[in-house]
Amino acid sequence: MSPSNPSWHLTVLGPPQLLGPDGQPRRCDGKLLASLSFLALEGQATRTQLAGLLWPDTPEGGARNNLVHLLRRAEAQWGAALVLAGDVLRLAPVVTTDLHSEGEGELLSGVDWSAQPELHDWLLVQRERLNASRTARWRAQAQTLMDAGQLDDALHVTERLYHLNPASEDTLRRRMRLHYLLGRPAEALALYHEGAGRLRTQFRTAPMPETQALARDIERGTTLPAARPGGAVRAPLMNPALVGRDGEWARMHAAWAAGRGIVLSGPPGVGKTRLALEFLDAHGGGMRFQGRLGDAGLPYATHARTYRQVLEAYPDLNLDGRHVQELARILPYLGTPPAPIRDEDGKLRFWQAKVQTLQAAIAQGLRHMVFDDVQYMDDASIEAGGFVFAQLGWGDPAAPYRTIHIFRQGELSLFQQGLLDAMTAAGLVDLIEVGPLDEAATTLLVEQLQLPPRSGLASDLARYTGGNPLLLLEAARSLREAGDLPPVSGALPLPESAAQVTAGRLARLSPAALQVARAAAILGSDFDLELVAQVLGMPLLETAGAWEELEAAQVMRGSQFEHDLVAEVLLNSLSGAVRRLLHRTAARTLASGSAAPGRVARHWEAGGDAREAAPWFERAAQDARSNFRTAEALAYGEAAALAYEAAGQPELAAGVHQWIAGAKEASGTPG
């Protein structure tokens, strides 16, 4: 750096500090520190973005004006412009930071922005991101040093990993192995007992089998294998045969033979999906479609995903051009959609395109379909689906297709429940309740799991899990990993028990994998690897590595969670501040793509930003009305008006109320 262009240095790892060209500290705190730190970590920001972060309760014009004055005062105070102030703000080239150094300090250590929720949330997430990046980098460094025989240096790096995440069993094994190889077996065993105690106290679980095996080898003085000790923990896959469902199977077979739709209902984790898929396989296989968290209230969100699956599975369907154009309403990649739906005839043309599409797929071999998690589906898709299957001969034994629908007991919307009642009364579907396993079936299931022997284990597990197969498999997994049998007696309520065993499994994930899982849970619907990476600002390859760990740990399966309970536990594990920030980040990411306005609006609302949510709710209302979905349009309109009022924009709220009144009058809806 030349004398005419002197350098400044911003320290963000550890206590923050701004050093001038003379090496002396300059005063930098409050919003000035927040501005420089944000730009250092994010790279750039729009004026609106940074001003909204610093003055979230001030109207946009006032906040931007405050930012201008802040930067001018800073330039006068420091005698140099440290921020390049265009429409997009960046740190000036004269500013260096310690972000890419090997510093171990906490990000902005000692900074307390709890009185400024936006900044506080942002800092929490940045600290998580930094820790995930450090974990990946330091693991690789430690392994490289260990492979090269530089054991002391490898241990030094591994101690960094320990201080970053004391609960990591991967780090525990690395520390034990290195101490043992350095001739300190007593220290290695002491580390093991300390780690085992921490796992019992914090997560009510025992160390993984490989950790216990390493401790036994050290205790015996065994020569350790040269295999690399790293890698994600792989939980054993347990896929026992279906038991205890003979009655349900018989009722399903009777409905199937009669051409009626099968509807399975029961509590979470009771095995509804497993039963449906086993039945489907026994009858020649088929396709599985699914409602997702976040679909409800977004007209045709479920059908957009369903019909995309059908068209991808059967790319050579002979469809009329008019039908393809109608499907473009929910699948924009098919082309330009026709004019908005204004009446019942327009809606029927749209629905008829769905009938023709499914009919063409059935003719090419799509005979059997499972529709899972109906409780998450939007009402528009449910209503259209009822029409489609009625047109295709639901209830006719000669119909060339069969369906199975699955929902969580007691979680249907009033509209969904009413439609189910009507279809059941008309004899179109058979409703079959799937309950917990009885003790005899639980005993058969336990016998397949190869658990350590203990008298009365099956009855203990039956009481502990209430006969819920998912919870029983989770409990069995914990017992297999522990290698011995801690007491598992006493009846515990299902949700708390399920949360306990699931949380224990999640606690063993690496920080990067846990971060990816949380982002996916926040997105809730139609997420994929690229979208999660964008929300987290994480490199795609790093996200892919974390995704592989989640699949290996049976947290994820493809682009969805292994079970809804996993997503619920993840969401419950987030603090309110982090959850709000992730929702806002998801909203920004989705807004830059082609996401439905209602989905974007909900994320802004969940993120606590009514000002951003309001116009997106208004757009969602207009979109719903253009699809002739008056009820959803009015609901979104009400949400927009409430958001405008919460944001201190009563004149905009009044305009929306006028629009609502006009929509009600046009549709004949009572005021």
C-alpha positions, 0 to 999 in steps of 0.5 A: 500500500503506497503512502498516498493510499494508507491502509486501515485494519478492521479486527472482527475475530475477537473483540472488534477494533479499527486500527488507523494507518499509524497502527493506533486504534480509532473509535468505532462502535455502535452503528459505525461498527455495525456498518463496517462489520456487515460490509466486511462479512457480506461483501456489499449491501444496498443502501436500503438493506443496510439502512433497514438493518440499522434503523428498522423502525424508521421509514425507508426514506428516513433510514437512508438519510440517517445512513448518509449522515452516519457515513459522512460523520465517520469520514470527517471523524477518521479523515478517510472514506472507509466505505465506497458509497454508491447505490451498492455499498462496499468497504474501500480498498484501503480497509483490510480485515482479519476474516481470512486469518487463522484467528480463533476468536469469537466473531465480534466478541463482547458485542451486545446488540440485543437491544437491536433485534435485527442486528442481534439476529444477523450476528448470531447467524454470522457466528454460526456460519463462521463456526461451520466454516471453521469446523470444515477447515480445521477438520481437514487441517487436522487430518492432513497433519495426522496423515503426515505424522505431525501429531502435536500439530494435529492435536493443536488444531483438534483442540480448536475443534473441541473449543468450537463444539465440545459435544462433537463425537468426531472431535472426541475420537480425534483427541482420544486417538492423538493422545494415545498415539502420543503415548498418553493413554490415561489422558485419552481415557479421561477424555472419553469418560469426560465426553461420555458424561457430557453426552449423558448430561446434555443429550441423555444418550451414550457415546456412539459404538465407534467411540466406545470401541476406540476406548476399549482399544485404548484400554487394552493397549491395542495398536490402532489401525491406520484408517482415517478416523474422520467422517460423519457418523453413520446410523445403522439402517433399520428396515424391519418387516411390516408387522401388526397391520393385518386388519388394516391391510384387509380393509385396504384390499377390500376398498382396492378391489371395489375401486374406492379410494383408500384414506389412511389416518392416524397420529404422527409416526404410527406407520401410515406411509410405510403401510401405504408404500408396502401395500403399493409395492404389493400391487405393482408399485406406483408414484408418491405425491406429497403435501409440504409444510407451507402449501396451505393457503397457496392456491395450487401449490401442491398441484404445481409440484404434483403435475410437475412430477407427472410430466417429468415421469411421463415426458411423452404425453400426447397433450392438447396445446390448450391443456398445456397452456392451462397447466402453465398457470401453475407450471410457468416453464410450460409457456405463457398462461392464458388470461386470468380465471374470471368465472366457473367456466374458466376454472373448469377448463383449468381443471379439465386440463388436469383431468386430461393430463392424468388420464394420459399418464394413466394410459401410459402406466400410472395406475397407482398413486399415494398422496401423503401428508394431505393435511399440508395440501392447499384447499385449491389442490384438494378441491381440484383433485376431488373433481379430477378423480370424480371425472376419472371414475373414482369408486368404479371397480373398472377404473384403471387406477387406484389411490391412497391418501394419508393424513395426520389425525385431527389436522385437516382443515375444515374444508378438507374435513368436509370434503372427506366426510362428503366422499366417505358418505358417497362411498367414494373412499374408505377411511381407515384408522391406523393406530399404535401397535399392540404389545404382541406386534411390538414384540415381533418388531423388537425381535427383528432389531437385533438389540442387546438381550434383556428380559422384558425388553419388548414390553418395556419398549411398548410402554415407553413408545406407546406402540408408535413404530417411529418412536420405537425405531428411534429408541431402538437405534439409541439402544444399539448405538449405546451397546448396553441397555439403560432403563427404558421403563415408564410411560412418557407422552409421545411428542416429548419422547419423540422429540428427545430421541430425535434431538439426541440424533440431531445433536450428533450432526456437524455444525454445517449439517445442522445449519443446513437442516435448520435452513431446510426446515425454515424453508418448509416446502419445495427446498433443494440443495441450491436454495438452501445454499443460497439462504445460508450464503454457504458454498454449494460444495460445502452444502452438498457435503453437509447434505450427504451427512444428513442423508447418511444420518437418516435426517433427510431423504432426497429433497425432504425430511425423513419424517415431519417430526424431524423438521418440527424438532429442528424448528423448536431448537431455534431461538426466536431471533435466529428463526426470524433472521432465517425467515427473512433471509429465505424471503429475500432468496425466494423473492429473487426467484419465481416463488409464489408471492404468498410464500414470500409474504409468509417468510417476511411475516414470520421474520417479523418484517410487516413492511416487507410482508404487506406488498407481497400479501397484496400480490398474493391476493391478486394472484389468488383472484386471478385464479378464481380463488376468492376465499384465498384472495380475501384472506391474503387481502386481510393479511396485507391490510393488517401488515400495512397497519402494523408497518404504520402505513394506514393509507395503504391499508385503507386502499387494500380494504377498498380492494377487498370490498370490491372483490367481495361485491364482484364475487357476491361474498357477504360483506 
